[in-house]
Amino acid sequence: MRPLRVAVLLGSTRDGPPRPANLGRRVGKFLCGVLNARGHEVDVVDPVDEALPSLVKPYFAYAPGQAPPKLEKLNERLLNADAYVAVTPEYNHAPSPALLNTINHIGSSVMSYKPSLICSYSAGQWGGARAAVLLRPALSEMGCIPVSAMIHVPKAAEVFDEAGKCLEDHDEWAGYFDRGVSQLEWWGVAARNHKDVVDPFAASPALTTTPTQRNAPTSP
Ligand SMILES: Cc1cc2nc3c(=O)[nH]c(=O)nc-3n(C[C@H](O)[C@H](O)[C@H](O)COP(=O)(O)O)c2cc1C
């Protein structure tokens, strides 16, 4: 099997109390280890490095070649990915605004017909499960269908250190992550192979003007 190219979308830009800040990087590092152990290539999209503004203009709103170079590059990286992992903290029972901001900058045709895996975490006991559930519809709308398994990491600072090393029950955590990653792999390989058979955009073209292109015939 050819390795998948997996884009790991991180969600934290925090640098301050409550500490430790940016637990997402710890979770992301452990996750990358699990993906690498299965032979996949990983591209980590860290919103701190991307420093996207709150949405003013998504990539697809620019004329060809006119997008800011970093956004151009990000679009290309996400286009090249075969599958995605969305790593989200839970803020007020909701997914990370930075993660949604990344997704909102990218057109759905970039991420569609590829699977995603949701990985949430928190400092508390629920592991960001409420944020994870809310992320499902957003990824589905992108056509980047979330696999059924989700990963939730409660008390993430006690589970992973800054290097992403697991501090307790390594094999259990690795097995838990691997279950979700194995589903992502199955769907990712299947989707990639089938694109060679049928062009997914042939019968369901990407939007070229407005979302009203998708309206039912009876819509005003
Ligand atoms: C604005 C804000 C809202 C939070 N809301 C929740 C919450 O709803 N549920 C929860 O379990 N933890 C919540 N927390 C605690 C986070 O789980 C914890 O700060 C975690 O480290 C956030 O991830 P990050 O460090 O990667 O940003 C919240 C933290 C902040 C800063």
The ligand as an SDF file (V2000), in Angstrom:
LIG
                    3D

 31 33  0  0  0  0  0  0  0  0999 V2000
  -11.6040   29.8160   26.6770 C   0  0  0  0  0  0  0  0  0  0  0  0
  -11.4630   28.4400   27.2670 C   0  0  0  0  0  0  0  0  0  0  0  0
  -12.5820   27.6400   27.3630 C   0  0  0  0  0  0  0  0  0  0  0  0
  -12.4690   26.3500   27.8850 C   0  0  0  0  0  0  0  0  0  0  0  0
  -13.5690   25.5340   27.8900 N   0  0  0  0  0  0  0  0  0  0  0  0
  -13.4430   24.2350   28.2380 C   0  0  0  0  0  0  0  0  0  0  0  0
  -14.5400   23.3480   28.1030 C   0  0  0  0  0  0  0  0  0  0  0  0
  -15.6160   23.7000   27.6670 O   0  0  0  0  0  0  0  0  0  0  0  0
  -14.3480   22.0450   28.4470 N   0  0  0  0  0  0  0  0  0  0  0  0
  -13.1420   21.5860   28.9120 C   0  0  0  0  0  0  0  0  0  0  0  0
  -13.0190   20.4010   29.2070 O   0  0  0  0  0  0  0  0  0  0  0  0
  -12.0770   22.4210   29.0500 N   0  0  0  0  0  0  0  0  0  0  0  0
  -12.2030   23.7230   28.7130 C   0  0  0  0  0  0  0  0  0  0  0  0
  -11.1260   24.5630   28.8130 N   0  0  0  0  0  0  0  0  0  0  0  0
   -9.8550   24.0460   29.3210 C   0  0  0  0  0  0  0  0  0  0  0  0
   -9.0760   23.4190   28.1850 C   0  0  0  0  0  0  0  0  0  0  0  0
   -9.4310   22.0660   28.0730 O   0  0  0  0  0  0  0  0  0  0  0  0
   -7.5630   23.5160   28.4440 C   0  0  0  0  0  0  0  0  0  0  0  0
   -7.2080   24.8690   28.6780 O   0  0  0  0  0  0  0  0  0  0  0  0
   -6.7470   22.9680   27.2940 C   0  0  0  0  0  0  0  0  0  0  0  0
   -5.4030   23.0530   27.6530 O   0  0  0  0  0  0  0  0  0  0  0  0
   -7.0100   23.7330   25.9930 C   0  0  0  0  0  0  0  0  0  0  0  0
   -6.2110   23.2450   24.9420 O   0  0  0  0  0  0  0  0  0  0  0  0
   -4.9340   24.0410   24.4050 P   0  0  0  0  0  0  0  0  0  0  0  0
   -3.9780   24.1160   25.5950 O   0  0  0  0  0  0  0  0  0  0  0  0
   -4.3820   23.2030   23.3150 O   0  0  0  0  0  0  0  0  0  0  0  0
   -5.3660   25.3820   23.9750 O   0  0  0  0  0  0  0  0  0  0  0  0
  -11.2190   25.8590   28.3270 C   0  0  0  0  0  0  0  0  0  0  0  0
  -10.0920   26.6900   28.2290 C   0  0  0  0  0  0  0  0  0  0  0  0
  -10.2130   27.9520   27.6960 C   0  0  0  0  0  0  0  0  0  0  0  0
   -8.9750   28.7950   27.5430 C   0  0  0  0  0  0  0  0  0  0  0  0
  1  2  1  0
  2  3  1  0
  2 30  2  0
  3  4  2  0
  4  5  1  0
  4 28  1  0
  5  6  2  0
  6  7  1  0
  6 13  1  0
  7  8  2  0
  7  9  1  0
  9 10  1  0
 10 11  2  0
 10 12  1  0
 12 13  2  0
 13 14  1  0
 14 15  1  0
 14 28  1  0
 15 16  1  0
 16 17  1  0
 16 18  1  0
 18 19  1  0
 18 20  1  0
 20 21  1  0
 20 22  1  0
 22 23  1  0
 23 24  1  0
 24 25  2  0
 24 26  1  0
 24 27  1  0
 28 29  2  0
 29 30  1  0
 30 31  1  0
M  END
$$$$
